[in-house]
Amino acid sequence: MIQSANAARATTVPDLARINSGFLDLLLRAWGVERPTDHHITRLRLLILLWYGVLQSRLNERLTPQQADADLRMACHLLLAPGPETG
């Protein structure tokens, strides 16, 4: 499933842009960002890619559930923390 989702080309999957946009909107609302900048979008994109990597590592038993949880929490802490770029 992860490989299929990552292999989907925007030019051949008609709804991919709409799905990605909707998912980003959902994450921005959960984050509390009302007026997103490119910086916000980039940080979320990095978090999503990191999540895929942690999930795949967990599914391949390279991480324990506790390690996966700790890694994701650290990623959120680092990538979603307020900073001068976010106002």
SEFIZA-3560 file (N, C-alpha, C; in Angstrom, 3 decimals):
REM SEFIZA-3560
<numar><xx>0.816</xx><yy>-1.181</yy><zz>0.000</zz><atom>N</atom></numar>
<numar><xx>0.000</xx><yy>0.000</yy><zz>0.000</zz><atom>CA</atom></numar>
<numar><xx>0.866</xx><yy>1.254</yy><zz>0.000</zz><atom>C</atom></numar>
<numar><xx>1.891</xx><yy>1.277</yy><zz>0.838</zz><atom>N</atom></numar>
<numar><xx>2.762</xx><yy>2.453</yy><zz>0.906</zz><atom>CA</atom></numar>
<numar><xx>3.449</xx><yy>2.670</yy><zz>-0.428</zz><atom>C</atom></numar>
<numar><xx>3.955</xx><yy>1.593</yy><zz>-1.013</zz><atom>N</atom></numar>
<numar><xx>4.628</xx><yy>1.721</yy><zz>-2.303</zz><atom>CA</atom></numar>
<numar><xx>3.656</xx><yy>2.193</yy><zz>-3.379</zz><atom>C</atom></numar>
<numar><xx>2.443</xx><yy>1.689</yy><zz>-3.354</zz><atom>N</atom></numar>
<numar><xx>1.448</xx><yy>2.115</yy><zz>-4.341</zz><atom>CA</atom></numar>
<numar><xx>1.118</xx><yy>3.590</yy><zz>-4.184</zz><atom>C</atom></numar>
<numar><xx>0.941</xx><yy>4.028</yy><zz>-2.952</zz><atom>N</atom></numar>
<numar><xx>0.624</xx><yy>5.437</yy><zz>-2.703</zz><atom>CA</atom></numar>
<numar><xx>1.767</xx><yy>6.340</yy><zz>-3.143</zz><atom>C</atom></numar>
<numar><xx>2.981</xx><yy>5.925</yy><zz>-2.862</zz><atom>N</atom></numar>
<numar><xx>4.138</xx><yy>6.741</yy><zz>-3.235</zz><atom>CA</atom></numar>
<numar><xx>4.434</xx><yy>6.677</yy><zz>-4.726</zz><atom>C</atom></numar>
<numar><xx>4.026</xx><yy>5.598</yy><zz>-5.379</zz><atom>N</atom></numar>
<numar><xx>4.316</xx><yy>5.445</yy><zz>-6.803</zz><atom>CA</atom></numar>
<numar><xx>3.276</xx><yy>6.124</yy><zz>-7.686</zz><atom>C</atom></numar>
<numar><xx>2.176</xx><yy>6.556</yy><zz>-7.099</zz><atom>N</atom></numar>
<numar><xx>1.106</xx><yy>7.182</yy><zz>-7.886</zz><atom>CA</atom></numar>
<numar><xx>1.599</xx><yy>8.490</yy><zz>-8.496</zz><atom>C</atom></numar>
<numar><xx>1.534</xx><yy>8.576</yy><zz>-9.805</zz><atom>N</atom></numar>
<numar><xx>1.963</xx><yy>9.790</yy><zz>-10.515</zz><atom>CA</atom></numar>
<numar><xx>0.798</xx><yy>10.761</yy><zz>-10.625</zz><atom>C</atom></numar>
<numar><xx>1.102</xx><yy>12.017</yy><zz>-10.379</zz><atom>N</atom></numar>
<numar><xx>0.062</xx><yy>13.050</yy><zz>-10.437</zz><atom>CA</atom></numar>
<numar><xx>-0.563</xx><yy>13.131</yy><zz>-11.826</zz><atom>C</atom></numar>
<numar><xx>0.204</xx><yy>12.803</yy><zz>-12.856</zz><atom>N</atom></numar>
<numar><xx>-0.315</xx><yy>12.909</yy><zz>-14.223</zz><atom>CA</atom></numar>
<numar><xx>-1.242</xx><yy>11.753</yy><zz>-14.594</zz><atom>C</atom></numar>
<numar><xx>-1.176</xx><yy>10.651</yy><zz>-13.865</zz><atom>N</atom></numar>
<numar><xx>-1.998</xx><yy>9.489</yy><zz>-14.214</zz><atom>CA</atom></numar>
<numar><xx>-3.102</xx><yy>9.197</yy><zz>-13.199</zz><atom>C</atom></numar>
<numar><xx>-3.055</xx><yy>9.825</yy><zz>-12.038</zz><atom>N</atom></numar>
<numar><xx>-4.097</xx><yy>9.639</yy><zz>-11.027</zz><atom>CA</atom></numar>
<numar><xx>-4.862</xx><yy>10.951</yy><zz>-10.910</zz><atom>C</atom></numar>
<numar><xx>-6.051</xx><yy>11.023</yy><zz>-11.519</zz><atom>N</atom></numar>
<numar><xx>-6.759</xx><yy>12.297</yy><zz>-11.633</zz><atom>CA</atom></numar>
<numar><xx>-7.054</xx><yy>12.991</yy><zz>-10.304</zz><atom>C</atom></numar>
<numar><xx>-7.373</xx><yy>12.254</yy><zz>-9.283</zz><atom>N</atom></numar>
<numar><xx>-7.767</xx><yy>12.862</yy><zz>-8.014</zz><atom>CA</atom></numar>
<numar><xx>-6.610</xx><yy>13.078</yy><zz>-7.046</zz><atom>C</atom></numar>
<numar><xx>-5.395</xx><yy>12.763</yy><zz>-7.441</zz><atom>N</atom></numar>
<numar><xx>-4.267</xx><yy>12.830</yy><zz>-6.516</zz><atom>CA</atom></numar>
<numar><xx>-4.041</xx><yy>14.232</yy><zz>-5.965</zz><atom>C</atom></numar>
<numar><xx>-4.091</xx><yy>15.238</yy><zz>-6.798</zz><atom>N</atom></numar>
<numar><xx>-3.869</xx><yy>16.614</yy><zz>-6.327</zz><atom>CA</atom></numar>
<numar><xx>-4.953</xx><yy>17.021</yy><zz>-5.337</zz><atom>C</atom></numar>
<numar><xx>-6.196</xx><yy>16.661</yy><zz>-5.624</zz><atom>N</atom></numar>
<numar><xx>-7.301</xx><yy>16.992</yy><zz>-4.722</zz><atom>CA</atom></numar>
<numar><xx>-7.157</xx><yy>16.273</yy><zz>-3.387</zz><atom>C</atom></numar>
<numar><xx>-6.763</xx><yy>15.010</yy><zz>-3.425</zz><atom>N</atom></numar>
<numar><xx>-6.573</xx><yy>14.226</yy><zz>-2.203</zz><atom>CA</atom></numar>
<numar><xx>-5.433</xx><yy>14.811</yy><zz>-1.380</zz><atom>C</atom></numar>
<numar><xx>-4.305</xx><yy>15.099</yy><zz>-2.026</zz><atom>N</atom></numar>
<numar><xx>-3.163</xx><yy>15.675</yy><zz>-1.310</zz><atom>CA</atom></numar>
<numar><xx>-3.518</xx><yy>17.017</yy><zz>-0.693</zz><atom>C</atom></numar>
<numar><xx>-4.221</xx><yy>17.842</yy><zz>-1.445</zz><atom>N</atom></numar>
<numar><xx>-4.628</xx><yy>19.157</yy><zz>-0.952</zz><atom>CA</atom></numar>
<numar><xx>-5.567</xx><yy>19.023</yy><zz>0.243</zz><atom>C</atom></numar>
<numar><xx>-6.511</xx><yy>18.107</yy><zz>0.149</zz><atom>N</atom></numar>
<numar><xx>-7.441</xx><yy>17.877</yy><zz>1.256</zz><atom>CA</atom></numar>
<numar><xx>-6.741</xx><yy>17.384</yy><zz>2.501</zz><atom>C</atom></numar>
<numar><xx>-5.765</xx><yy>16.496</yy><zz>2.319</zz><atom>N</atom></numar>
<numar><xx>-5.013</xx><yy>15.971</yy><zz>3.456</zz><atom>CA</atom></numar>
<numar><xx>-4.189</xx><yy>17.079</yy><zz>4.103</zz><atom>C</atom></numar>
<numar><xx>-3.542</xx><yy>17.910</yy><zz>3.288</zz><atom>N</atom></numar>
<numar><xx>-2.780</xx><yy>19.032</yy><zz>3.837</zz><atom>CA</atom></numar>
<numar><xx>-3.692</xx><yy>20.006</yy><zz>4.577</zz><atom>C</atom></numar>
<numar><xx>-4.868</xx><yy>20.285</yy><zz>4.027</zz><atom>N</atom></numar>
<numar><xx>-5.823</xx><yy>21.171</yy><zz>4.702</zz><atom>CA</atom></numar>
<numar><xx>-6.217</xx><yy>20.610</yy><zz>6.063</zz><atom>C</atom></numar>
<numar><xx>-6.458</xx><yy>19.309</yy><zz>6.113</zz><atom>N</atom></numar>
<numar><xx>-6.806</xx><yy>18.656</yy><zz>7.370</zz><atom>CA</atom></numar>
<numar><xx>-5.684</xx><yy>18.809</yy><zz>8.392</zz><atom>C</atom></numar>
<numar><xx>-4.455</xx><yy>18.561</yy><zz>7.969</zz><atom>N</atom></numar>
<numar><xx>-3.314</xx><yy>18.682</yy><zz>8.876</zz><atom>CA</atom></numar>
<numar><xx>-3.093</xx><yy>20.124</yy><zz>9.321</zz><atom>C</atom></numar>
<numar><xx>-3.267</xx><yy>21.072</yy><zz>8.418</zz><atom>N</atom></numar>
<numar><xx>-3.116</xx><yy>22.483</yy><zz>8.786</zz><atom>CA</atom></numar>
<numar><xx>-4.153</xx><yy>22.889</yy><zz>9.828</zz><atom>C</atom></numar>
<numar><xx>-5.383</xx><yy>22.429</yy><zz>9.673</zz><atom>N</atom></numar>
<numar><xx>-6.424</xx><yy>22.733</yy><zz>10.665</zz><atom>CA</atom></numar>
<numar><xx>-6.079</xx><yy>22.115</yy><zz>12.013</zz><atom>C</atom></numar>
<numar><xx>-5.609</xx><yy>20.863</yy><zz>12.003</zz><atom>N</atom></numar>
<numar><xx>-5.227</xx><yy>20.202</yy><zz>13.253</zz><atom>CA</atom></numar>
<numar><xx>-4.063</xx><yy>20.926</yy><zz>13.920</zz><atom>C</atom></numar>
<numar><xx>-3.170</xx><yy>21.486</yy><zz>13.127</zz><atom>N</atom></numar>
<numar><xx>-2.007</xx><yy>22.221</yy><zz>13.618</zz><atom>CA</atom></numar>
<numar><xx>-2.418</xx><yy>23.606</yy><zz>14.114</zz><atom>C</atom></numar>
<numar><xx>-3.564</xx><yy>24.099</yy><zz>13.661</zz><atom>N</atom></numar>
<numar><xx>-4.040</xx><yy>25.414</yy><zz>14.062</zz><atom>CA</atom></numar>
<numar><xx>-3.551</xx><yy>26.547</yy><zz>13.185</zz><atom>C</atom></numar>
<numar><xx>-3.104</xx><yy>26.224</yy><zz>11.982</zz><atom>N</atom></numar>
<numar><xx>-2.593</xx><yy>27.239</yy><zz>11.057</zz><atom>CA</atom></numar>
<numar><xx>-3.749</xx><yy>27.748</yy><zz>10.201</zz><atom>C</atom></numar>
<numar><xx>-4.025</xx><yy>29.040</yy><zz>10.319</zz><atom>N</atom></numar>
<numar><xx>-5.138</xx><yy>29.623</yy><zz>9.564</zz><atom>CA</atom></numar>
<numar><xx>-4.709</xx><yy>30.169</yy><zz>8.209</zz><atom>C</atom></numar>
<numar><xx>-3.512</xx><yy>30.734</yy><zz>8.143</zz><atom>N</atom></numar>
<numar><xx>-2.996</xx><yy>31.274</yy><zz>6.881</zz><atom>CA</atom></numar>
<numar><xx>-1.645</xx><yy>30.622</yy><zz>6.582</zz><atom>C</atom></numar>
<numar><xx>-1.665</xx><yy>29.463</yy><zz>5.951</zz><atom>N</atom></numar>
<numar><xx>-0.414</xx><yy>28.735</yy><zz>5.729</zz><atom>CA</atom></numar>
<numar><xx>0.508</xx><yy>29.436</yy><zz>4.734</zz><atom>C</atom></numar>
<numar><xx>1.792</xx><yy>29.321</yy><zz>5.013</zz><atom>N</atom></numar>
<numar><xx>2.827</xx><yy>29.814</yy><zz>4.114</zz><atom>CA</atom></numar>
<numar><xx>3.492</xx><yy>28.610</yy><zz>3.456</zz><atom>C</atom></numar>
<numar><xx>4.364</xx><yy>28.872</yy><zz>2.517</zz><atom>N</atom></numar>
<numar><xx>5.140</xx><yy>27.780</yy><zz>1.907</zz><atom>CA</atom></numar>
<numar><xx>5.941</xx><yy>27.043</yy><zz>2.973</zz><atom>C</atom></numar>
<numar><xx>6.382</xx><yy>27.779</yy><zz>3.983</zz><atom>N</atom></numar>
<numar><xx>7.157</xx><yy>27.174</yy><zz>5.073</zz><atom>CA</atom></numar>
<numar><xx>6.311</xx><yy>26.139</yy><zz>5.830</zz><atom>C</atom></numar>
<numar><xx>5.058</xx><yy>26.450</yy><zz>6.108</zz><atom>N</atom></numar>
<numar><xx>4.167</xx><yy>25.495</yy><zz>6.775</zz><atom>CA</atom></numar>
<numar><xx>3.981</xx><yy>24.242</yy><zz>5.921</zz><atom>C</atom></numar>
<numar><xx>3.720</xx><yy>24.447</yy><zz>4.645</zz><atom>N</atom></numar>
<numar><xx>3.477</xx><yy>23.324</yy><zz>3.734</zz><atom>CA</atom></numar>
<numar><xx>4.708</xx><yy>22.429</yy><zz>3.647</zz><atom>C</atom></numar>
<numar><xx>5.876</xx><yy>23.037</yy><zz>3.564</zz><atom>N</atom></numar>
<numar><xx>7.115</xx><yy>22.258</yy><zz>3.492</zz><atom>CA</atom></numar>
<numar><xx>7.311</xx><yy>21.441</yy><zz>4.760</zz><atom>C</atom></numar>
<numar><xx>7.068</xx><yy>22.051</yy><zz>5.910</zz><atom>N</atom></numar>
<numar><xx>7.231</xx><yy>21.328</yy><zz>7.176</zz><atom>CA</atom></numar>
<numar><xx>6.268</xx><yy>20.148</yy><zz>7.264</zz><atom>C</atom></numar>
<numar><xx>5.035</xx><yy>20.337</yy><zz>6.812</zz><atom>N</atom></numar>
<numar><xx>4.085</xx><yy>19.222</yy><zz>6.815</zz><atom>CA</atom></numar>
<numar><xx>4.484</xx><yy>18.141</yy><zz>5.820</zz><atom>C</atom></numar>
<numar><xx>4.954</xx><yy>18.539</yy><zz>4.660</zz><atom>N</atom></numar>
<numar><xx>5.398</xx><yy>17.551</yy><zz>3.665</zz><atom>CA</atom></numar>
<numar><xx>6.540</xx><yy>16.705</yy><zz>4.240</zz><atom>C</atom></numar>
<numar><xx>7.483</xx><yy>17.339</yy><zz>4.922</zz><atom>N</atom></numar>
<numar><xx>8.579</xx><yy>16.599</yy><zz>5.549</zz><atom>CA</atom></numar>
<numar><xx>8.057</xx><yy>15.644</yy><zz>6.619</zz><atom>C</atom></numar>
<numar><xx>7.086</xx><yy>16.100</yy><zz>7.405</zz><atom>N</atom></numar>
<numar><xx>6.516</xx><yy>15.245</yy><zz>8.444</zz><atom>CA</atom></numar>
<numar><xx>5.811</xx><yy>14.034</yy><zz>7.832</zz><atom>C</atom></numar>
<numar><xx>5.076</xx><yy>14.245</yy><zz>6.758</zz><atom>N</atom></numar>
<numar><xx>4.382</xx><yy>13.138</yy><zz>6.088</zz><atom>CA</atom></numar>
<numar><xx>5.390</xx><yy>12.120</yy><zz>5.556</zz><atom>C</atom></numar>
<numar><xx>6.440</xx><yy>12.599</yy><zz>4.923</zz><atom>N</atom></numar>
<numar><xx>7.462</xx><yy>11.688</yy><zz>4.395</zz><atom>CA</atom></numar>
<numar><xx>8.155</xx><yy>10.928</yy><zz>5.518</zz><atom>C</atom></numar>
<numar><xx>8.411</xx><yy>11.609</yy><zz>6.621</zz><atom>N</atom></numar>
<numar><xx>9.027</xx><yy>10.947</yy><zz>7.768</zz><atom>CA</atom></numar>
<numar><xx>8.083</xx><yy>9.878</yy><zz>8.328</zz><atom>C</atom></numar>
<numar><xx>6.792</xx><yy>10.206</yy><zz>8.387</zz><atom>N</atom></numar>
<numar><xx>5.809</xx><yy>9.247</yy><zz>8.891</zz><atom>CA</atom></numar>
<numar><xx>5.820</xx><yy>7.972</yy><zz>8.050</zz><atom>C</atom></numar>
<numar><xx>5.860</xx><yy>8.136</yy><zz>6.720</zz><atom>N</atom></numar>
<numar><xx>5.927</xx><yy>6.959</yy><zz>5.848</zz><atom>CA</atom></numar>
<numar><xx>7.158</xx><yy>6.109</yy><zz>6.167</zz><atom>C</atom></numar>
<numar><xx>8.289</xx><yy>6.750</yy><zz>6.384</zz><atom>N</atom></numar>
<numar><xx>9.515</xx><yy>6.019</yy><zz>6.701</zz><atom>CA</atom></numar>
<numar><xx>9.423</xx><yy>5.282</yy><zz>8.025</zz><atom>C</atom></numar>
<numar><xx>8.875</xx><yy>5.942</yy><zz>9.038</zz><atom>N</atom></numar>
<numar><xx>8.713</xx><yy>5.300</yy><zz>10.348</zz><atom>CA</atom></numar>
<numar><xx>7.727</xx><yy>4.139</yy><zz>10.240</zz><atom>C</atom></numar>
<numar><xx>6.636</xx><yy>4.353</yy><zz>9.526</zz><atom>N</atom></numar>
<numar><xx>5.655</xx><yy>3.280</yy><zz>9.350</zz><atom>CA</atom></numar>
<numar><xx>6.280</xx><yy>2.072</yy><zz>8.661</zz><atom>C</atom></numar>
<numar><xx>7.015</xx><yy>2.317</yy><zz>7.598</zz><atom>N</atom></numar>
<numar><xx>7.646</xx><yy>1.207</yy><zz>6.885</zz><atom>CA</atom></numar>
<numar><xx>8.670</xx><yy>0.501</yy><zz>7.774</zz><atom>C</atom></numar>
<numar><xx>9.439</xx><yy>1.260</yy><zz>8.530</zz><atom>N</atom></numar>
<numar><xx>10.411</xx><yy>0.649</yy><zz>9.446</zz><atom>CA</atom></numar>
<numar><xx>9.711</xx><yy>-0.179</yy><zz>10.510</zz><atom>C</atom></numar>
<numar><xx>8.587</xx><yy>0.298</yy><zz>11.000</zz><atom>N</atom></numar>
<numar><xx>7.828</xx><yy>-0.452</yy><zz>11.999</zz><atom>CA</atom></numar>
<numar><xx>7.256</xx><yy>-1.725</yy><zz>11.383</zz><atom>C</atom></numar>
<numar><xx>6.691</xx><yy>-1.629</yy><zz>10.178</zz><atom>N</atom></numar>
<numar><xx>6.127</xx><yy>-2.810</yy><zz>9.524</zz><atom>CA</atom></numar>
<numar><xx>7.194</xx><yy>-3.859</yy><zz>9.228</zz><atom>C</atom></numar>
<numar><xx>8.417</xx><yy>-3.413</yy><zz>8.981</zz><atom>N</atom></numar>
<numar><xx>9.528</xx><yy>-4.333</yy><zz>8.721</zz><atom>CA</atom></numar>
<numar><xx>10.236</xx><yy>-4.747</yy><zz>10.005</zz><atom>C</atom></numar>
<numar><xx>9.655</xx><yy>-4.374</yy><zz>11.135</zz><atom>N</atom></numar>
<numar><xx>10.162</xx><yy>-4.720</yy><zz>12.468</zz><atom>CA</atom></numar>
<numar><xx>11.571</xx><yy>-4.202</yy><zz>12.723</zz><atom>C</atom></numar>
<numar><xx>11.889</xx><yy>-3.067</yy><zz>12.132</zz><atom>N</atom></numar>
<numar><xx>13.177</xx><yy>-2.425</yy><zz>12.406</zz><atom>CA</atom></numar>
<numar><xx>13.071</xx><yy>-1.482</yy><zz>13.593</zz><atom>C</atom></numar>
<numar><xx>11.843</xx><yy>-1.135</yy><zz>13.959</zz><atom>N</atom></numar>
<numar><xx>11.575</xx><yy>-0.298</yy><zz>15.125</zz><atom>CA</atom></numar>
<numar><xx>10.538</xx><yy>-0.990</yy><zz>15.996</zz><atom>C</atom></numar>
<numar><xx>10.660</xx><yy>-0.809</yy><zz>17.301</zz><atom>N</atom></numar>
<numar><xx>9.615</xx><yy>-1.273</yy><zz>18.205</zz><atom>CA</atom></numar>
<numar><xx>8.476</xx><yy>-0.255</yy><zz>18.161</zz><atom>C</atom></numar>
<numar><xx>7.302</xx><yy>-0.636</yy><zz>18.640</zz><atom>N</atom></numar>
<numar><xx>6.223</xx><yy>0.355</yy><zz>18.699</zz><atom>CA</atom></numar>
<numar><xx>6.624</xx><yy>1.591</yy><zz>19.506</zz><atom>C</atom></numar>
<numar><xx>7.360</xx><yy>1.377</yy><zz>20.579</zz><atom>N</atom></numar>
<numar><xx>7.791</xx><yy>2.493</yy><zz>21.422</zz><atom>CA</atom></numar>
<numar><xx>8.766</xx><yy>3.410</yy><zz>20.678</zz><atom>C</atom></numar>
<numar><xx>9.672</xx><yy>2.821</yy><zz>19.920</zz><atom>N</atom></numar>
<numar><xx>10.612</xx><yy>3.631</yy><zz>19.141</zz><atom>CA</atom></numar>
<numar><xx>9.886</xx><yy>4.424</yy><zz>18.060</zz><atom>C</atom></numar>
<numar><xx>8.947</xx><yy>3.782</yy><zz>17.384</zz><atom>N</atom></numar>
<numar><xx>8.187</xx><yy>4.471</yy><zz>16.338</zz><atom>CA</atom></numar>
<numar><xx>7.412</xx><yy>5.642</yy><zz>16.934</zz><atom>C</atom></numar>
<numar><xx>6.770</xx><yy>5.415</yy><zz>18.063</zz><atom>N</atom></numar>
<numar><xx>6.024</xx><yy>6.473</yy><zz>18.736</zz><atom>CA</atom></numar>
<numar><xx>6.956</xx><yy>7.616</yy><zz>19.135</zz><atom>C</atom></numar>
<numar><xx>8.086</xx><yy>7.285</yy><zz>19.730</zz><atom>N</atom></numar>
<numar><xx>9.041</xx><yy>8.315</yy><zz>20.155</zz><atom>CA</atom></numar>
<numar><xx>9.581</xx><yy>9.094</yy><zz>18.960</zz><atom>C</atom></numar>
<numar><xx>9.870</xx><yy>8.402</yy><zz>17.870</zz><atom>N</atom></numar>
<numar><xx>10.384</xx><yy>9.078</yy><zz>16.673</zz><atom>CA</atom></numar>
<numar><xx>9.354</xx><yy>10.044</yy><zz>16.093</zz><atom>C</atom></numar>
<numar><xx>8.103</xx><yy>9.615</yy><zz>16.028</zz><atom>N</atom></numar>
<numar><xx>7.058</xx><yy>10.487</yy><zz>15.487</zz><atom>CA</atom></numar>
<numar><xx>6.799</xx><yy>11.686</yy><zz>16.392</zz><atom>C</atom></numar>
<numar><xx>6.831</xx><yy>11.461</yy><zz>17.689</zz><atom>N</atom></numar>
<numar><xx>6.652</xx><yy>12.583</yy><zz>18.621</zz><atom>CA</atom></numar>
<numar><xx>7.797</xx><yy>13.584</yy><zz>18.494</zz><atom>C</atom></numar>
<numar><xx>9.016</xx><yy>13.088</yy><zz>18.356</zz><atom>N</atom></numar>
<numar><xx>10.168</xx><yy>13.972</yy><zz>18.187</zz><atom>CA</atom></numar>
<numar><xx>10.052</xx><yy>14.754</yy><zz>16.885</zz><atom>C</atom></numar>
<numar><xx>9.645</xx><yy>14.081</yy><zz>15.826</zz><atom>N</atom></numar>
<numar><xx>9.485</xx><yy>14.754</yy><zz>14.536</zz><atom>CA</atom></numar>
<numar><xx>8.448</xx><yy>15.870</yy><zz>14.633</zz><atom>C</atom></numar>
<numar><xx>7.329</xx><yy>15.583</yy><zz>15.280</zz><atom>N</atom></numar>
<numar><xx>6.299</xx><yy>16.618</yy><zz>15.450</zz><atom>CA</atom></numar>
<numar><xx>6.833</xx><yy>17.774</yy><zz>16.276</zz><atom>C</atom></numar>
<numar><xx>7.541</xx><yy>17.458</yy><zz>17.333</zz><atom>N</atom></numar>
<numar><xx>8.109</xx><yy>18.501</yy><zz>18.191</zz><atom>CA</atom></numar>
<numar><xx>9.060</xx><yy>19.395</yy><zz>17.397</zz><atom>C</atom></numar>
<numar><xx>9.916</xx><yy>18.799</yy><zz>16.603</zz><atom>N</atom></numar>
<numar><xx>10.912</xx><yy>19.564</yy><zz>15.850</zz><atom>CA</atom></numar>
<numar><xx>10.314</xx><yy>20.302</yy><zz>14.657</zz><atom>C</atom></numar>
<numar><xx>9.434</xx><yy>19.637</yy><zz>13.924</zz><atom>N</atom></numar>
<numar><xx>8.925</xx><yy>20.227</yy><zz>12.686</zz><atom>CA</atom></numar>
<numar><xx>7.734</xx><yy>21.161</yy><zz>12.877</zz><atom>C</atom></numar>
<numar><xx>6.977</xx><yy>20.971</yy><zz>13.945</zz><atom>N</atom></numar>
<numar><xx>5.768</xx><yy>21.766</yy><zz>14.121</zz><atom>CA</atom></numar>
<numar><xx>5.885</xx><yy>22.816</yy><zz>15.219</zz><atom>C</atom></numar>
<numar><xx>7.053</xx><yy>22.915</yy><zz>15.828</zz><atom>N</atom></numar>
<numar><xx>7.255</xx><yy>23.916</yy><zz>16.879</zz><atom>CA</atom></numar>
<numar><xx>7.161</xx><yy>25.316</yy><zz>16.293</zz><atom>C</atom></numar>
<numar><xx>6.589</xx><yy>26.250</yy><zz>17.058</zz><atom>N</atom></numar>
<numar><xx>6.545</xx><yy>27.631</yy><zz>16.568</zz><atom>CA</atom></numar>
<numar><xx>7.957</xx><yy>28.158</yy><zz>16.351</zz><atom>C</atom></numar>
<numar><xx>8.095</xx><yy>28.963</yy><zz>15.352</zz><atom>N</atom></numar>
<numar><xx>9.386</xx><yy>29.564</yy><zz>15.056</zz><atom>CA</atom></numar>
<numar><xx>9.199</xx><yy>30.925</yy><zz>14.437</zz><atom>C</atom></numar>
<numar><xx>10.277</xx><yy>31.633</yy><zz>14.223</zz><atom>N</atom></numar>
<numar><xx>10.161</xx><yy>32.974</yy><zz>13.652</zz><atom>CA</atom></numar>
<numar><xx>9.536</xx><yy>32.980</yy><zz>12.261</zz><atom>C</atom></numar>
<numar><xx>9.654</xx><yy>31.873</yy><zz>11.526</zz><atom>N</atom></numar>
<numar><xx>9.105</xx><yy>31.811</yy><zz>10.170</zz><atom>CA</atom></numar>
<numar><xx>7.586</xx><yy>31.694</yy><zz>10.183</zz><atom>C</atom></numar>
<numar><xx>7.009</xx><yy>31.237</yy><zz>11.298</zz><atom>N</atom></numar>
<numar><xx>5.567</xx><yy>31.009</yy><zz>11.337</zz><atom>CA</atom></numar>
<numar><xx>4.811</xx><yy>32.159</yy><zz>11.978</zz><atom>C</atom></numar>
<numar><xx>5.502</xx><yy>33.122</yy><zz>12.533</zz><atom>N</atom></numar>
<numar><xx>4.829</xx><yy>34.270</yy><zz>13.117</zz><atom>CA</atom></numar>
<numar><xx>4.471</xx><yy>34.140</yy><zz>14.524</zz><atom>C</atom></numar>
//
